[in-house]
Amino acid sequence: MKTLAKILGCAAMLVSLSSFASAQLAYTVSDKNGASPQELFRFDINVCAAENLGFINTATEQEGLFSSGAVLFGYSENDAALGTAEEQNPGTRILPPVPNAPLGPNPNRAVCSFPGAAFGTESGAAYNPSDGYVYVVNSDDTIPAGQTRSRFSRFKPGCQDFSVIGTSQLYIDGLAINNQNQGFASDPRLTDRLYRFTPGPTLSLVQTSATYGLATNEDSGLAWDFENDRLVLLLELGRVFFVNPTTGAATLSCTLPIATIGNDLEGL
């Protein structure tokens, strides 16, 4: 699978939209394991009621989501198998944030392209409200232990100030940042753990005291719920958890209707 989608005030921005009344909503992407074009969904993190917002129609998989104002962006994986530089290099694209939105001639246009971020086969993203940077990870769980599995970068939403800020031998595919400048990174596939980091011009990971306790071998998406001051984890097969940001222990909230929306969920 790939990772969970995110929006600019969070790794996966949690918002309230009128069509869901007072629901707390997040966005994610399903690519049904590559069997069809990616589809964008929004869902209630408390009960997992979901709404299909339509096809994304991009060649690269949008595995990280973030938002800037009313604009929803996807952050893509690196895909060296695709032919053009735009497809091979991770970057950002505008996604349709509302149901049945008119897509126009080029709705998912590339906004930024970052050759320096090209690494691995997975990605994740989170916006930091404290410093105004988007933090991203490109990673690969198939790289042998003892070698670099994750590369971290950051940039401003307008594509400025891109830089690689760190690497890790850990496999990380989900990022979240709260409004206290505290960062979180997820790996339920190999280590079953949450990690912490301090956003800035360099990045290093510190593991939490407990495992998730899931042992799922699934990829993930991560998001900070600003309204309720809590961390949200989404696994690729649809389970949604609230995570203790100090210990890393995970508590099940609900499960998305995978039979309806498809598996291999990408980002939160």
SVG drawing of the C-alpha trace seen along z (x, -y; Angstrom):
<svg xmlns="http://www.w3.org/2000/svg" viewBox="-26 -31 49 39">
<polyline fill="none" stroke="black" stroke-width="0.4" points="0.0,0.0 0.9,-3.6 0.3,-6.3 -2.5,-8.6 -3.6,-11.9 -3.1,-15.2 -4.3,-18.8 -2.4,-22.0 -3.3,-22.7 -2.5,-19.2 -1.1,-16.0 -4.6,-15.1 -6.7,-18.1 -9.7,-17.4 -12.6,-19.8 -16.3,-20.1 -18.3,-20.2 -22.0,-21.0 -22.8,-17.8 -21.7,-15.9 -23.3,-18.3 -21.0,-18.3 -18.8,-15.4 -15.0,-15.6 -13.7,-14.9 -10.5,-13.7 -9.4,-13.0 -7.8,-9.9 -7.1,-8.4 -7.7,-4.8 -5.9,-3.4 -7.3,0.2 -3.8,1.6 -3.3,-0.1 -6.3,1.6 -8.0,-1.7 -7.3,-5.5 -7.0,-6.9 -10.2,-8.2 -10.4,-10.9 -12.6,-10.3 -13.6,-12.2 -14.8,-10.5 -15.9,-11.0 -13.1,-9.9 -15.5,-8.9 -17.9,-6.6 -16.1,-6.2 -19.1,-7.3 -17.4,-8.1 -18.1,-10.1 -16.5,-9.7 -15.2,-13.0 -14.2,-11.5 -11.2,-10.4 -7.8,-12.2 -6.6,-11.2 -2.8,-11.7 -0.1,-9.3 1.7,-9.3 0.1,-8.1 -0.8,-11.0 0.3,-9.4 0.4,-12.6 -2.3,-15.2 -2.1,-18.8 -4.1,-21.9 -3.5,-25.6 -6.6,-27.7 -9.4,-26.1 -7.0,-24.3 -6.3,-20.6 -2.9,-19.3 -1.6,-15.8 2.1,-15.0 3.2,-12.2 5.5,-9.3 8.6,-8.8 7.9,-6.6 10.9,-6.0 9.0,-3.6 7.0,-6.5 8.3,-8.4 8.4,-12.1 10.4,-14.1 7.1,-15.3 6.1,-11.7 9.4,-10.6 10.0,-13.4 7.9,-13.8 5.8,-17.0 2.5,-18.6 -0.8,-18.7 -4.1,-20.4 -6.9,-18.0 -10.7,-18.7 -11.8,-19.3 -15.5,-19.1 -17.9,-16.5 -18.7,-16.8 -16.5,-19.9 -15.9,-21.0 -12.5,-19.6 -11.6,-21.8 -9.0,-21.0 -6.2,-20.2 -7.7,-19.8 -4.7,-17.9 -2.0,-20.1 1.5,-19.9 2.4,-22.8 5.9,-21.9 8.4,-19.2 11.3,-18.2 14.0,-16.1 15.9,-16.2 13.1,-14.3 13.2,-11.4 13.6,-8.3 11.7,-5.0 8.2,-4.1 6.1,-5.6 5.4,-9.2 3.7,-11.2 3.2,-14.9 2.2,-17.3 1.9,-21.1 3.5,-22.8 1.4,-25.8 4.3,-27.0 6.8,-27.6 4.8,-27.5 6.6,-24.6 5.3,-21.4 7.3,-18.4 7.4,-15.3 8.9,-11.9 9.8,-9.5 10.5,-6.0 10.7,-2.3 10.1,0.7 11.8,3.1 15.2,1.6 17.3,4.0 17.8,3.2 20.8,1.1 20.4,-1.1 18.5,-4.4 14.8,-3.6 13.4,-7.2 14.3,-10.6 12.8,-13.8 12.4,-17.1 10.5,-20.4 9.4,-23.3 7.0,-26.3 3.5,-25.7 4.4,-28.1 7.3,-25.7 10.0,-27.9 12.9,-26.9 13.0,-23.1 15.7,-21.2 16.4,-17.6 16.5,-17.7 17.3,-14.2 17.4,-10.5 16.7,-7.4 17.2,-3.7 13.6,-3.4 10.7,-3.1 8.3,-6.0 5.2,-6.6 2.9,-8.9 3.6,-12.4 1.6,-14.7 2.5,-18.0 0.5,-19.7 0.2,-23.4 2.9,-23.1 5.6,-22.4 5.7,-18.7 6.0,-16.2 5.0,-12.6 6.0,-9.8 4.3,-6.4 5.5,-2.9 2.9,-0.2 4.4,2.1 7.9,3.0 8.4,1.7 4.7,1.2 5.6,-2.2 5.0,-5.9 8.1,-8.2 8.4,-11.8 10.5,-14.6 11.0,-18.4 10.3,-20.2 13.1,-22.3 16.1,-22.6 17.3,-19.1 15.2,-16.1 15.8,-13.1 13.4,-10.5 12.9,-9.4 10.7,-6.4 7.8,-6.4 7.7,-4.0 5.0,-1.7 4.2,0.0 0.9,-0.5 0.1,3.1 -1.3,3.8 1.3,5.9 -0.6,5.4 2.2,5.1 0.1,2.3 1.1,-1.1 -0.4,-4.2 -1.5,-7.8 -1.2,-10.1 -3.0,-13.3 -3.4,-15.7 -7.0,-16.5 -6.6,-20.2 -10.1,-20.5 -9.8,-17.7 -6.0,-17.8 -5.4,-14.2 -3.4,-12.1 -5.3,-10.0 -3.9,-7.0 -5.3,-5.4 -4.2,-1.9 -4.3,-0.9 -7.2,1.6 -9.4,-1.1 -9.1,-0.9 -9.0,-4.4 -7.2,-4.7 -6.7,-7.5 -3.0,-7.3 -1.5,-8.4 1.1,-10.9 3.3,-10.3 3.3,-6.5 2.3,-5.5 -0.5,-3.2 -3.4,-3.0 -7.2,-2.7 -9.6,-1.7 -12.2,-4.4 -13.9,-2.8 -13.4,-0.9 -14.0,-2.4 -16.2,-0.4 -13.3,1.1 -15.7,3.2 -17.2,-0.1 -14.2,-2.4 -11.4,0.1 -8.3,1.0 -4.8,-0.4 -5.7,-3.7 -3.1,-6.4 -2.5,-9.1 -4.6,-10.9"/>
</svg>
